[in-house]
Amino acid sequence: MYLLETSVLIKLGASIVFGMVIGLERELRKKPLGLKTSLVICVSSCLLTIVSIESAERYAEAAIRPMDPLRLAAQIVSGIGFLGAGVILRKQNDIIVGLTTAAMIWAACGLGIATGAGFYLEAFVGLCLIIISVELLPIIIKLVGPASLSDKEIKMDLTVSRADNRVVDILNEIKARDIKIKHVRITDIRTDSGKEGTHQVQLVIMVHEDRFTAEIYHEMKQIDFILSVQIENLSPSRR
């Protein structure tokens, strides 16, 4: 029986291993692409590639036109897009998350196709390079790259008491705490009677990723003339 041929079993077994590695990496990162999903993608891509190649060899003589051995594989690459699109999300403040996970879905598909076509060594090398790119390179870049790569963005909404030049003093105080100010927006808040009340200062700041958001919050609370603080980390994850 065809499915019991040794070469087919080896291909499917290798696709299981490759899919498992991709799935475990995402699973450990608590990302949408889990172990089971990655295994299904990789194994099914491998199986469809095997069917596509073997069908072209088996039925080529009976066909009027030559058959493309990788016609199904081409459809796999096109069809896998709906899974990738499902994990890309746009959160508040125009933050896009899930791009790496979507790329890993595409990678699992590619590994399955390569394995199904019999390119074991190429698939293994590709898997190693993918894991190195996702896990090791970001660490190296942070160590030897520009310091700005280790910064994270934080959005703050400050309610500031209305007084002469207090906003300027507060901004200078924030800069003195080793905080980079990327964007500033100041709005006047009026009372119910229409009188001028307070200032609302919206900031996007850059701090080192090792500093906790709660730490920044408590530092802001210690600054004079700041009545209230709302703070949000815009860079929860780089993956």
N, C-alpha and C positions, 0 to 999 in steps of 0.2 A: 504493500500500500504506500502511496506517495508520501503521506504525512509521517510515515515511520522511517523515511530515509534518514541516514545519519547526518548528512549535510544540512538538512532542514532542521533537525533537532538542535544541531550546534548553533545554527543561526538564531533560532528562537531563544535558546538558552542564553546566548550572548546578549541578545536584545533585552532579556530580563535583567541581566547584570547591569547593563548600561542604564536602563530605565530606573533601576533601583538606586543607583548612585545619584542621578539627577533628582529623583524624588526625595531621597533622604536629605540632600542639601537644602531643598526648599522646606521640607518638613521641620528640620532643625531651626530654620529661620522663621517658623510660624507663618509661612506664606500660603496663598490659596492653592498653589500647585502641590498636592500631597503625593505620598508614595504610590497609592493606588492609581491615581490619575496618570502619573508619569509612566507607570508600568503599562497601563492600557494603551497609551499613546505609542510608546516605543514598540511594544510587541505587535500591535495591530499594524503599524507602519511597516514593520519587518515582514509580517505575513502577507500584506497586500503587495509588497515589492516582490516577494517570492512568487506569488500567484501571477503577477504581471510578467515576470521573466519566463517562468515555466510555460505559461499559456502561449507566449509568443513562439517558444520553441516547439511546443506540441502541435499547435494548430496553424503554423505558418504555411505548411504545404497545402492545407485545405482552403486557405484564404486567397481571395483574388488579389488583394493588395498586401504588400509586406506589413507586418505588424510591428509596432514600436514596443520593445520589451519593457520600457519604463513609462508607458502611458498612464498606468495607475499611480505610479510614484509621483508623477507630475500633478495629478489630481489631489494626492495627499497633501502636498505642499500648499496648494490653493485652499483646500478645505479646512486645514488646521487653523486658519485665520480666525474662525469664529470662536475657538477656544481661547486664543490669545487675546482677542478683543474683550472677552468676558472678564478678564482679570485686571484690565487697565481701568482705573477709576480716577475720577477728578474730584478732589476734595475741596474744602473751603480754601479761599485765598489762592485759587488756581494751582493747587498742588496736584501733580500727577504722580500716582503710585501704581506699581504693578508692571512697569515696563520690563524690568529684569525677569520677572516671573513669566511674562509673555514670551520673552526671548528664550527662556529655558524650555517652554512648551515647544517652540519651533525647533530648538536644539534636540529635544527628545525625539521629535519626528525625524529629524535629519539622521540621528544615530540609528534609528530603526531602519530607515531606507538604506543607509550604508551597510548595515549588517545583513539585511535581506539580499543585497546585491553581492555579498561575499567579500566586502572590503573590511575585514576584521581589524587589521592593523591600523588602517586609516580611521576607523571608528574609535578605536582605543586611544589613539593619539589625539583625536578631536575631543574626546571626553576629558582627557587629562588637561588639555589646553583650556577647555571651558571651565573646569573646576579651578584651575590656577587663576584664570581671569576674574572669576567671581569671588574667590576666597583670598588668594594670596596677593594679587596685584594691588587691591585697595590698601592693604596694610603697608606694602612697600612704598606706594605713592605718598601715603600719609607721613612716612618716616623721612623720605628724601625729597619730597615735593615741596611746593610753596606752603607757607603756614596757613594761607587762606583756605586750603583744601581741608583743613581740620576745623574750620569754623561752621557753626550752625546758625540758622536764622530764627529769630524770635520776634513775634509781633506783640506790642504792648499798647494798651489803651489806658492813658493816664488822665485822671480828672485833677486839674490843677486849680488852686485858688487864684482868683483874679487879683493881681497886684503888679505894680510896675516892674517889668523886666524879670519877673519870676520864671517865666518859661525859658528865657535865655540862661538864667542861673541854673535851672534844673538840667538843661541840656549839657552845660559845662560840667555839672556834677556827675552826670551819667558817663561822659567821656573820661572823666578822671578815674572811673572805676574799671578801666581797661575794657570798655565796651565801645564798639564801632557803631556809629549811627549811619544806617544806609538810606533811610527814607523818613521824612517828617511831614506830618499833616496836622495843622492846628485849626480847631473849630471853636467858635464862641457858642456857649450854651446859655440860653436865656431862661429866666424864670417864667412862671405862669403869667405873671403880670406884664411880661415883655421887657423887664429890666435885664441888664447884663448880669449874668451869674458867674459861671466858671469857664475855664478853658478845657476843652477836650484835646489832648495831644496823642496822636496815633504815631507810633514809631515802629520801624523795622530795624532791628539791631543785629549785629554779628558778634558772637562770643565763641570762645573755644568750646569744642564739643564735650569736653570733660566737665564743664560747669553745668550744674543742675539748674533746671528751669525754676525750681523752688528757691534756689539760692538767689537768683536774679530778682525774683518776686520780693523776697525779704529785704534785699538791698534797696529796692525802689520804695518800699514802705518806710524806710529809715530817712528818706530825703524829705526835708521840710517843704511844706506847701503842696505836697502830693496828697490829695484827699482819698483817692481810690485807685486800685491797680487791677487791670485785667491782662493776663499774659497767656500767650499760646506759642508752643514750639512749632515752627513751620518745617522743621527738618527732623521728623521722628525717626526716619531711617533713610539710608542712602542706597538701599537695595530694593 
